[in-house]
């Protein structure tokens, strides 16, 4: 699959994984529409990539509606935007907890609902959602983020179940740790830490394939994927409590 001549909407592509993916797709000749909340940063990135800037706040329904109304038909949509703060239950922050749920899960749902009817009407399109290895099972210090990403993963699974054979395809990318501004907040060891470019390579391989899902890097993903079958008492003993 070549992205040359295709028109794609990338939501959350002004830094980290999203920016690396945008750069790779642009290098192959894709026409990009990029959305983000930070209008200044968005303008800079779009000027560098010769992409169309479409400012949008995923946490705001009118903002999503306005962006979708300006978008026009696209070949595919990749939803990458997310917010993250490490958070243990003992130090819960109500506003940040709500933000992680509202941006990561509900924001993804808003964008999906805005673009999917047009894809269904046209009978074609690719919708790529970004989950996380953290969404497979509950983890210490991940209140908010793990739950929001678990919701995204189940949303993608339900969309895939409904849209099979319709011409509209859904894919789910579940990355592990990526070296970004967000993960720089972590004060624990991050196994298999990837550069944004390496993570983007994994996503591109998924998008070129007919697969529904990719969880990467593979060796690290096995812990989470097969950990779903472990009894609770074993699973929770694998991880120290937050702060330990």
N, C-alpha and C positions, 0 to 999 in steps of 0.2 A: 504494500500500500504506500502510495506517495501522497504527500500533502500538497504537492504543487498544484496551484490553481484552485484549491479548496478554501472556503471561508469558514473560519473558526472563531468562536467566542470563548475567551479564556477569562474566567472570573477569579481574580486574586493572582495576578501574574506580574507584580511589580518588584518582587524580591523572592529569594529562596528558590524552592522547587518550581513555582509558577513561572518565574523569570527565566530559569534555565530551560524549561519546556518551551516557552515562547521563543527564545533565541534559537533553539534547535528546529522548531517548526518553521520559523521565518527563513532560516538558512536553506530549507527545502522548498521554499517558494509558496508557503501558505499565506493567505491574506488573513490578518489577525484583527480582531476587535477585542480590546482588553478593558476590563472593568476593575476598579478598586475604589476604596473610600478616599484615599489621599490624592486629591486632584493634582497637586503639584508634582508628586512623585510619578503619578500616572502620565502626566504630560511629558515628563522627561523621558520615561521609558518608551512611550509611543513615538516620540520624536526620533529616538535612537533606532527603533525597530521599523520605523515607517508604518506603524500600526494605527488603527482608529481608536481614539480614546472615548470610552463611554463610562463616565463616573457613575458609581452606584454604591449604595450602602445596603448590604444583604439583610441587615437587621431592620430595615425600613420598607414596609410593603409598597407605599407609593413610589419610593425610589426604584424598587425592582420593576414595578409596573411601567414607569416612565422609560427606564432603560430598555426593557423588552419591546416597547412600542417603537423605539427608534432603531432596533437591531436589524430587522429584516431577516430573510431566510439565511440559514447557515447550514453547513455540512455537519458541524459537530460543536458540542459545548463541553468544556472541561471546567468543573467546579473545584477550585483549589483553596479558596479563601477560608481562613480559620483563625481563631484566637486561642491563646493557651496561657494559662498560669499554673504552675505546680500548686496543688492544693490538697491538704489532708483534711479529714473530717473534723479534727480537733481545732483547725484554724480556718474554718469555712468563711468565705467572703461572699455574702449574698449577691452583690452586684456583679462580681466576676463570675460566679457560678451561673447566674442568669445569662450573662453575656456569652459564655461558652456554649450554652444550650441554644441561645437565640441566633447566634451567628452560624455556628458549626452545623447544627441540625436543622433548625427552623429556617435559617437563611438558605441552606441548600434546598429545602423543600420549596421555598418561595421561587427560587430560580427554576427548579424543575417544573413547577406548575405553570410558570410563565412561558417556557419554550416548548414543552412537550405537546400541547395540542396542535401547534403548527407542524411539528414533525410527524405526528400521527396522521394529520390531514394529507401531508405530502407523501407519506408512506416511506420515509427514509430519514436517516440522521443517526448520529452517534452521540450518546450522552455518557460522559465519563465522570464518575463521582470519586471523591478521595476519602477513603476511610483511614484506618490506622491499625497497626498490630495491637495497639492499646485497646481497641474495641472488642477484642475477642473475649476477654474475661476481665472482671474487676481487678484493679491494681492499687497498691497503696500510693497515696499522694496524687491520685489522678481523678479525684472527685470533679465532676464537670466535664473534663476533656474525654475521658474514657467513655462516659455515658453518652456524650454527644456523638462520638465517632461510632459507637455501637449502633446508635439510631440511624446514622448515615448508611452503615453497612446493611442493615435490615431493609432500609428504604430501597437501596439498590437491588437487593435480592427480590423484593416484591415487584419492583418495576420490571426486572428481567423476567420474572415468572409470567407477568401479564403481556409483555410485548414480544415474546418469542414468535417469530414468523410474521411479524407485522411490517418488517422493513426498517423499523426503528430498533437500534441495538443499544444496550446498556452495558457499561463496563464499570468495574470496581477496582481501584488501586488501593492497596493497604500497605503503606510504607512503614518502615521502622524509624530509627532515629536519623534525622537529617540535620547537618550543621547549619543552623539558621539563627536569626535573632531570637526566635522563640525558645529553641532548645538551649540557647546560651544561659537561660535562667536556671537550668537544672544543676543541682549540686551533687549529683551521683554519677557513677560511671555509666556511659552509654555504649553498650556493645554494638559492634558492627556499624558504627557511625558513618553515614554516607555524605559525600558532597552533594549539593543540589544537582550538579551535572550527572553524577552517577544515578541518582534517583530518577532524574528525567529520562535517562536511558532506559531504565526499567519500564517507565510509563509508556515511552514510545514503542517499545517491543509489545506491550499489551495492546496498544491502540492499533498496531499493524496486524494484530492477530484476530482470530475469531473467538478467542477465549472470553469468558465472562469476567474472570477475576484473576488478579495477580497479587500475592503477598510477598514482600521482599524486604531485605535480602533473604533468600531461601533458607539458609541454615538457621537464622534467627527466627524466621516465621514458624519453623517447626515447633518451637517451644510453645507458641501461642495457639497454633492450629490444633496440635495434638493435645495440648493442655486442656482443651475443652472437654476431653474425655476423662480427665483425672478427677478423682474424688476431691471434694472441697478441702478436706484436711491436708491432702498432699499439696494441692495447688497453693494454698495460702502459706504453707511452710517454705515454699520456694523463694518467697520474697520477704525481706525485712520490712517491718512497719515503717511508715514515713518518719523520718527523723532519727532512725536507728543507725 
